[in-house]
């Protein structure tokens, strides 16, 4: 019987989870295949995107390939908006050569551009052959908040002592812990008061455009404890951030500062750090940065670069031109949850 391609439906989630466990060699209990998480990623409604966000190829009723998409739009400094997407949970049965590439090409055709941050080694080898090109690097930064607690909490490995020594040698600096120039205000959901920040933010670099619905969708992620915050500076609204927590680690999922002033970014990053410090279980915080102003502000606050990954772009019509660097966040993919 020939292979068929179709959108994933609710009743497919158990079989999809089993397929991902087999292809990625996950443990059956791995959270990446949790059906609640898969439902949120691919079936939960997202305004601005028509149709499914997850697709299967089946043969004789069995899944032989899967890929999901996360839609996004770039907003260039000129105001031009370019639709895009990134591809997640891409997996294919090794007994059917070419079926995964066929599915990947199908999804790439759903938007004028598509991008991939990082990816498994086999993905990085493949994507240049189907039209992707590297356009930059994504830097993952981290800050030690409670290295001793992390040492006690995490299972012991050969790297445990090295992590502890590194954490004790690189504490969050005093200027970050004591900074109160930017205030953070927790919110249970975002409302239209944030709209001016989303539509008129003062940034001269390309951003990943957000809507209020996007932010509230992120707050519903079932795998993490997710909290939203408004940033205030001198009694005015100056930005927002969304933080997720998984066990001992906090993750800055989305972060916007309505300023081009480096000092504002430094103090806003200090506010993020202070918010994470309020949770006594958080031992470390992780942040993705792809623009210099954020990387420099993080460094000032004692964050260190943990690793970097390539950013690859498929842009056959050159819609992005010289639009890079782009301010990507952990929200623009699934490495944050």
SENUZA-913177 format. One record per residue (C-alpha): x, y, z; residue number from 1. Coordinates in nm, 2 decimals, padded with zeros to 4 digits, m for minus. Example, Ala and Ser with C-alpha at 12.3 -4.5 7.8 and 13.67 -1.06 7.14 Angstrom:
BEGIN
((01.23 m00.45 00.78) 1);
((01.37 m00.11 00.71) 2);
This chain:
BEGIN
((00.00 00.00 00.00) 1);
((00.13 00.35 m00.08) 2);
((00.22 00.60 00.19) 3);
((m00.03 00.87 00.27) 4);
((00.03 01.21 00.43) 5);
((m00.23 01.37 00.66) 6);
((m00.26 01.61 00.95) 7);
((m00.23 01.46 01.30) 8);
((m00.56 01.42 01.49) 9);
((m00.64 01.38 01.86) 10);
((m00.67 01.00 01.83) 11);
((m00.32 00.97 01.68) 12);
((m00.14 01.10 01.99) 13);
((m00.08 00.76 02.15) 14);
((00.06 00.61 01.83) 15);
((00.27 00.93 01.77) 16);
((00.42 00.91 02.12) 17);
((00.51 00.54 02.06) 18);
((00.67 00.63 01.73) 19);
((00.88 00.91 01.87) 20);
((01.00 00.69 02.15) 21);
((01.11 00.43 01.90) 22);
((01.28 00.66 01.65) 23);
((01.45 00.89 01.91) 24);
((01.52 00.60 02.14) 25);
((01.36 00.79 02.43) 26);
((01.26 00.62 02.75) 27);
((00.88 00.55 02.75) 28);
((00.84 00.80 03.04) 29);
((01.03 01.08 02.86) 30);
((00.84 01.40 02.88) 31);
((00.90 01.48 02.51) 32);
((00.64 01.22 02.42) 33);
((00.38 01.32 02.69) 34);
((00.05 01.33 02.51) 35);
((m00.06 01.65 02.69) 36);
((00.26 01.82 02.57) 37);
((00.20 01.69 02.21) 38);
((m00.16 01.81 02.22) 39);
((m00.05 02.16 02.33) 40);
((00.23 02.19 02.07) 41);
((00.02 02.07 01.78) 42);
((m00.35 02.06 01.84) 43);
((m00.42 02.35 02.08) 44);
((m00.57 02.64 01.87) 45);
((m00.33 02.92 01.78) 46);
((m00.49 03.23 01.62) 47);
((m00.33 03.33 01.29) 48);
((m00.25 02.97 01.17) 49);
((m00.50 02.77 00.97) 50);
((m00.50 02.39 00.97) 51);
((m00.29 02.15 01.16) 52);
((00.06 02.20 01.31) 53);
((00.16 01.83 01.30) 54);
((00.17 01.59 01.00) 55);
((00.21 01.22 00.96) 56);
((00.31 00.99 00.68) 57);
((00.15 00.64 00.72) 58);
((00.20 00.31 00.54) 59);
((m00.04 00.02 00.60) 60);
((m00.18 00.22 00.90) 61);
((00.16 00.26 01.07) 62);
((00.34 00.60 01.12) 63);
((00.66 00.61 00.92) 64);
((00.74 00.98 00.94) 65);
((00.63 01.28 01.15) 66);
((00.70 01.65 01.17) 67);
((00.54 01.94 01.34) 68);
((00.56 02.32 01.28) 69);
((00.56 02.62 01.50) 70);
((00.44 02.93 01.31) 71);
((00.60 03.26 01.35) 72);
((00.65 03.59 01.16) 73);
((00.96 03.80 01.13) 74);
((00.92 04.18 01.16) 75);
((01.20 04.36 01.00) 76);
((01.32 04.71 01.11) 77);
((01.15 04.85 00.80) 78);
((00.82 04.72 00.93) 79);
((00.79 04.45 00.67) 80);
((00.65 04.12 00.80) 81);
((00.77 03.79 00.66) 82);
((00.58 03.47 00.75) 83);
((00.79 03.17 00.87) 84);
((00.79 02.85 01.07) 85);
((01.02 02.61 01.24) 86);
((01.00 02.24 01.23) 87);
((00.99 02.02 01.54) 88);
((00.98 01.65 01.63) 89);
((01.10 01.56 01.28) 90);
((01.14 01.18 01.27) 91);
((01.13 00.91 01.01) 92);
((01.15 00.53 01.00) 93);
((01.50 00.43 00.88) 94);
((01.35 00.14 00.67) 95);
((01.18 00.39 00.44) 96);
((01.46 00.61 00.29) 97);
((01.35 00.95 00.16) 98);
((01.01 00.96 00.34) 99);
((01.13 01.21 00.60) 100);
((01.27 01.44 00.34) 101);
((00.95 01.43 00.15) 102);
((00.76 01.54 00.46) 103);
((01.01 01.81 00.54) 104);
((00.98 01.96 00.19) 105);
((00.60 01.95 00.23) 106);
((00.61 02.16 00.55) 107);
((00.88 02.40 00.41) 108);
((00.63 02.49 00.14) 109);
((00.37 02.61 00.39) 110);
((00.55 02.95 00.45) 111);
((00.78 03.18 00.24) 112);
((01.06 03.10 00.49) 113);
((01.15 02.84 00.75) 114);
((01.43 02.81 01.00) 115);
((01.59 02.55 01.23) 116);
((01.79 02.63 01.54) 117);
((02.04 02.35 01.62) 118);
((01.89 02.01 01.55) 119);
((02.02 01.66 01.57) 120);
((02.35 01.58 01.39) 121);
((02.16 01.40 01.11) 122);
((01.94 01.71 01.06) 123);
((02.23 01.94 01.04) 124);
((02.39 01.73 00.77) 125);
((02.07 01.71 00.57) 126);
((01.93 02.06 00.56) 127);
((02.20 02.23 00.35) 128);
((02.11 01.98 00.08) 129);
((01.75 02.09 00.07) 130);
((01.81 02.46 00.06) 131);
((01.89 02.58 00.41) 132);
((02.19 02.80 00.47) 133);
((02.35 02.90 00.80) 134);
((02.28 03.26 00.89) 135);
((02.41 03.29 01.24) 136);
((02.45 03.13 01.58) 137);
((02.22 03.09 01.87) 138);
((02.40 03.13 02.21) 139);
((02.26 02.95 02.52) 140);
((02.36 03.14 02.83) 141);
((02.32 03.03 03.19) 142);
((02.36 03.18 03.54) 143);
((02.43 03.00 03.86) 144);
((02.18 03.09 04.13) 145);
((02.22 02.81 04.38) 146);
((02.51 02.58 04.28) 147);
((02.52 02.40 04.61) 148);
((02.15 02.32 04.59) 149);
((02.19 02.20 04.23) 150);
((02.47 01.97 04.34) 151);
((02.25 01.82 04.61) 152);
((01.94 01.80 04.39) 153);
((02.06 01.65 04.07) 154);
((02.17 01.29 04.03) 155);
((02.55 01.26 04.07) 156);
((02.76 01.21 03.75) 157);
((03.12 01.26 03.67) 158);
((03.05 01.62 03.60) 159);
((02.88 01.70 03.93) 160);
((03.19 01.83 04.10) 161);
((03.30 02.03 03.80) 162);
((02.95 02.20 03.79) 163);
((02.97 02.28 04.16) 164);
((03.32 02.43 04.13) 165);
((03.22 02.64 03.83) 166);
((02.90 02.76 04.00) 167);
((03.08 02.86 04.32) 168);
((03.35 03.05 04.11) 169);
((03.09 03.23 03.90) 170);
((02.82 03.37 04.13) 171);
((02.55 03.61 04.01) 172);
((02.72 03.96 04.07) 173);
((02.60 04.18 04.35) 174);
((02.49 04.45 04.10) 175);
((02.24 04.21 03.95) 176);
((02.10 04.08 04.28) 177);
((02.05 04.43 04.43) 178);
((01.92 04.60 04.12) 179);
((01.57 04.75 04.16) 180);
((01.57 05.00 03.88) 181);
((01.34 04.78 03.67) 182);
((01.04 04.62 03.85) 183);
((00.88 04.30 03.75) 184);
((00.50 04.24 03.81) 185);
((00.36 03.89 03.78) 186);
((00.05 03.84 03.57) 187);
((m00.18 03.54 03.53) 188);
((m00.24 03.64 03.17) 189);
((m00.15 03.92 02.93) 190);
((m00.40 04.18 02.82) 191);
((m00.42 04.46 02.56) 192);
((m00.22 04.69 02.78) 193);
((00.09 04.52 02.64) 194);
((m00.01 04.58 02.27) 195);
((00.20 04.90 02.23) 196);
((00.51 04.70 02.33) 197);
((00.43 04.43 02.08) 198);
((00.34 04.66 01.79) 199);
((00.56 04.96 01.84) 200);
((00.86 04.84 02.03) 201);
((01.18 05.05 01.98) 202);
((01.42 04.79 01.82) 203);
((01.63 04.84 01.52) 204);
((01.68 04.47 01.46) 205);
((01.46 04.20 01.32) 206);
((01.23 04.04 01.58) 207);
((00.99 03.74 01.60) 208);
((00.65 03.91 01.61) 209);
((00.42 03.83 01.90) 210);
((00.05 03.87 01.97) 211);
((m00.13 03.87 02.30) 212);
((m00.27 03.53 02.20) 213);
((00.08 03.39 02.14) 214);
((00.19 03.49 02.49) 215);
((m00.11 03.35 02.66) 216);
((m00.07 03.03 02.46) 217);
((00.28 02.99 02.60) 218);
((00.15 03.04 02.96) 219);
((m00.05 02.72 02.91) 220);
((00.25 02.49 02.84) 221);
((00.17 02.18 03.04) 222);
((00.52 02.06 03.09) 223);
((00.65 02.36 03.28) 224);
((00.55 02.59 03.56) 225);
((00.51 02.90 03.34) 226);
((00.47 03.25 03.47) 227);
((00.43 03.58 03.30) 228);
((00.57 03.92 03.41) 229);
((00.54 04.28 03.30) 230);
((00.85 04.50 03.33) 231);
((00.81 04.85 03.46) 232);
((01.07 05.13 03.46) 233);
((01.00 05.47 03.62) 234);
((00.63 05.39 03.64) 235);
((00.60 05.31 03.27) 236);
((00.55 04.97 03.10) 237);
((00.89 04.88 02.95) 238);
((00.86 04.52 02.84) 239);
((00.77 04.17 02.96) 240);
((00.91 03.82 03.01) 241);
((00.78 03.47 03.04) 242);
((00.97 03.22 03.26) 243);
((00.92 02.85 03.28) 244);
((01.05 02.62 03.55) 245);
((01.13 02.25 03.52) 246);
((01.27 02.11 03.85) 247);
((01.59 02.29 03.94) 248);
((01.61 02.49 03.62) 249);
((01.44 02.82 03.52) 250);
((01.41 02.90 03.15) 251);
((01.36 03.25 03.00) 252);
((01.11 03.15 02.73) 253);
((01.04 03.50 02.59) 254);
((01.18 03.85 02.68) 255);
((01.12 04.19 02.53) 256);
((01.27 04.52 02.64) 257);
((01.12 04.83 02.48) 258);
((01.45 05.01 02.45) 259);
((01.78 05.03 02.25) 260);
((01.97 05.15 02.56) 261);
((02.22 04.90 02.68) 262);
((02.17 05.01 03.04) 263);
((01.80 04.94 03.02) 264);
((01.88 04.59 02.89) 265);
((02.12 04.53 03.18) 266);
((01.88 04.63 03.44) 267);
((01.59 04.44 03.28) 268);
((01.81 04.13 03.28) 269);
((01.87 04.19 03.65) 270);
((01.50 04.20 03.71) 271);
((01.47 03.86 03.53) 272);
((01.74 03.72 03.75) 273);
((01.57 03.86 04.07) 274);
((01.24 03.70 03.96) 275);
((01.42 03.36 03.93) 276);
((01.59 03.40 04.27) 277);
((01.25 03.44 04.44) 278);
((01.18 03.07 04.38) 279);
((01.40 02.88 04.63) 280);
((01.39 02.56 04.41) 281);
((01.56 02.73 04.11) 282);
((01.93 02.66 04.10) 283);
((02.01 02.79 03.75) 284);
((01.85 02.99 03.47) 285);
((01.89 02.93 03.10) 286);
((01.85 03.19 02.82) 287);
((01.88 03.19 02.44) 288);
((02.04 03.50 02.28) 289);
((02.09 03.57 01.91) 290);
((02.15 03.95 01.93) 291);
((02.45 04.13 02.08) 292);
((02.26 04.37 02.31) 293);
((02.11 04.07 02.50) 294);
((02.43 03.87 02.51) 295);
((02.62 04.17 02.65) 296);
((02.34 04.25 02.91) 297);
((02.35 03.88 03.02) 298);
((02.73 03.89 03.06) 299);
((02.70 04.20 03.28) 300);
((02.46 04.00 03.50) 301);
((02.70 03.71 03.54) 302);
((02.56 03.48 03.28) 303);
((02.81 03.26 03.09) 304);
((02.78 03.11 02.74) 305);
((02.71 02.74 02.78) 306);
((02.70 02.64 02.41) 307);
((02.61 02.77 02.07) 308);
((02.41 02.62 01.78) 309);
((02.37 02.71 01.42) 310);
((02.07 02.90 01.29) 311);
((01.97 02.77 00.94) 312);
((01.72 02.95 00.71) 313);
((01.53 02.84 00.40) 314);
((01.45 03.16 00.21) 315);
((01.42 03.08 m00.17) 316);
((01.28 03.43 m00.26) 317);
((01.54 03.61 m00.04) 318);
((01.26 03.77 00.15) 319);
((01.48 03.82 00.45) 320);
((01.76 03.99 00.25) 321);
((02.00 04.14 00.51) 322);
((01.75 04.11 00.79) 323);
((01.98 03.91 01.03) 324);
((02.06 03.90 01.31) 325);
((01.71 03.81 01.43) 326);
((01.61 03.81 01.80) 327);
((01.51 03.45 01.85) 328);
((01.39 03.32 02.19) 329);
((01.34 02.98 02.34) 330);
((00.98 03.02 02.25) 331);
((01.08 03.00 01.88) 332);
((01.13 02.63 01.89) 333);
((01.09 02.36 02.15) 334);
((01.42 02.35 02.33) 335);
((01.27 02.55 02.62) 336);
((01.01 02.29 02.70) 337);
